[in-house]
């Protein structure tokens, strides 16, 4: 934790002017290693940390932490932030201590990574932004609208070329969303071929696996096979067990992953701290109903025989999940009919059709998809499973959220409160893990896993991404019914040496930008 004064002065270039740009003093420092907190100061010069511990010298700006915790800025490895340039401040992330986000998850990404990074630079974003290259987006670009088949040799070569270019442009790896069209139609051999391209650039394979239900062990076998045959590091996205029929198997899931790790594979997982997920309402429909263009879906629903087949498949899906209806699903955003936002599917059916029978629920789902679709929140997980996954030392904390505008729609509260919820509920209240360990899994573990050089640590030479928070007050105030509230307890947020939040107030400093993987 300590750096000699002479070295600090040398690094700071203290011959002219103040020794440091910024000095954070009187802090309880959680350095990201998971070790005990130590009281001391943090000195910053030129966007880097140059001294930690007992620091002497002058500074252009001083923050007195007042005994609060100073930690590395949190790294959210699982976000959906392709629209970050439209909401470049992303205050919801900053307010819960997140200074770095990784987007391009679940197989969906910008395919022109160089252009995406250029737009980020021009937009002057407040965060550091890294990206994965999404298999689903690559598949759509390489295969057009016909997905229920393997790519031919020419199409696979084109897809490999897209991944190759993305990795050269700085992507940190390849992501898949194997419950989403078109990724759901991909065979394992196709995924291995593309993962090998990412592996050649030392990237990571990040997967929203094919199943998160009772069939999760098949999905784990596939992920392990890809990691082994492609010789690539792997990450299980938002590890969970969905549906009552799958609950209670968390220890078995972790056992499979631990055995794979013991066999030499490098596999980690991330998790959000809620028992509800959020994705498109279309996930209640069979993949076969969604193949092709939107007009193809509308035509299928208009055909009585094809519609009956879709409804029969929906019944099979409910049965596998142990569900009787769609009361577990709540609409987050319906562009065609915003009056449905915040309503459960039975409530939406009652509003639209005057009844909330299962038949009416199915009809309203089909209607919404035909009118352009909706995003929804799915209350489908078990708290005991959540806690079991959260205790594991290789589980990183990630929101699965995105940048938000206050008051817009009724989104999942994780985009506002995920990190704060872990520190408040699961660390302070339930003592499920220690504060230092929770910080490690928000900082150094993500940085190491995604190879973000000189990030995720409070040490000399690291980029000065730093958060200051009160462990007695940190927490999430956002809820499922009232999500638009920033996290509490964070007083200062520093990104690359720039104070973006000072004394709880947003400043005009925008020190973020693209993070290209360094190879």
C-alpha positions, 0 to 999 in steps of 0.5 A: 500500500505504501510508496516512498516519498522520493518515488512519489515525487519523481512520478508526480514531477513535483519540480514545477507547481503542485506535487499532485493533481489530486489528493484523496486523504483520510480514506479507508482504502479498499485497494481491490485485492480483497485484503483488509482496509488500510487508512491512508491517502491516494495521490493522482497525477496525469490521470494515474495513481502515483502514491498510496498510503502515507503521502506528503506533498501539495495538490491542486485539489484535495478530497477529504474522504472523512474516513469513508471507503476509497476503492477502485472504480467499479467495472461492470462487465455485463452491460447493454450500452450500445446506445451510450453515445445517446446518453454519454454521461450515464449517470445511473452507472456513475452514481453506483460507483461504476467507472468502466462498462463492458458492452456487446453482451448476449451476442448483440453488439456494434459490429464496426468496433472502430466506428463505435469507438470513434463515436464514443470519443466524439461524444465525450462519454463520462465512463470507460467503455470496452466492447465484445463483438456479438455473435448474433449481430455477426450472424445476422450480418453474415447470413441475412434473414435466414437463420434456421440452418448452419452458415455455408462456407462463404458465410462462415468465412464472412463471419470469421472476418467480422470477428477478426476485424473487431478483435483487431480494432480492440474488442475484448472478446466474443459474446453469444446470446444462445437463447436469442434469434439468430444465435439460438440457431447456431450449432456448437461447431460454428461457435468454436470456429468463431471463438478460435478467432477471438482466442488468437487475439487473447480474447474471452468467450462470454456466453448467455448460455443456451439454457438457464432452466432444468437444461442448464447442465447441457448448456454448461457442457457446451460452454466447457467444450467451447472453452476447451476446443477453442482454447479460450477463457470463458465467462458465464453471463448473469449466472442464474436458474430460471423457473421454479422447476430449476430452483435449488440446483445452484450448488450443482451448477457451481460444482460443474464449473469448479470441476472444469476449472480444476481440469485447467480451464479458465472460467468465471461468471457474473451475476446481478443481485436481483431475482428478476431478469429483463429482456424482450417479451418475445422470449416467451415465444418459440424461436421458430416463430421469430425466424426471418423478418418481422413481417414473417412473424405477422404472417405466421400469427395470421395463419390459424395452423401456424398460430396454433403451433406457436401456442402449443410451443408456448405451452411446452415452454411453460411446462418445462419452466414449471409455470401456469401463466405469464403473471411473472412477466411485467412490461418494462417498455412497450413503444406501441402502447406506453400505457402498458409499461409497468403492467404484468401480462395478466394486467395488460390482457385485462386492459386490452381484452377485458379478461386475464385468462391464459388465452387472453394473456397469450393473445396479448403477447402475440399482439404486442410482438406483432406491433413491434414488441416490448421489453419485460421484467421476468420474476423467475429466480430464487433468493437462495440460489442467488445467494449461493452464486454470490458467495462464490469467489469467482462471481463478478458483480455485473448489472446486465443494465444500460444507460438510463434517462430518469423517468423513462419507461419502467426498467429493471432497477439493476441499472440504478442500484446493482453495485449499491445493493450488493454493498448495502444488502448483501455485505452490510445487512446480511454479511454474505461476504466482506466489503473488501471481497465484494470490492475485489469482485467489482474491480480487480477480478473483472480487470484481470478477467477481461485484461483491462490493463492497469485498472481495478486497483488502488496502486501506483501506476494504475489509472485513477478510477476511484470511488468514495462511498460511505459503507454505512449509507450505501444502498439502492433506493430503486425498486421494480415499481419505482426504479428511477432513483440513483444509488445512495452513499457515493460521494465522489467518483473519479474517472481517469483522474477527473472528478466526475462526481464531487460531494455527491454532485455531478460535475462537467468533467467527462474523462471517459472514452473507449478502452481498446484491448491492449495486446 
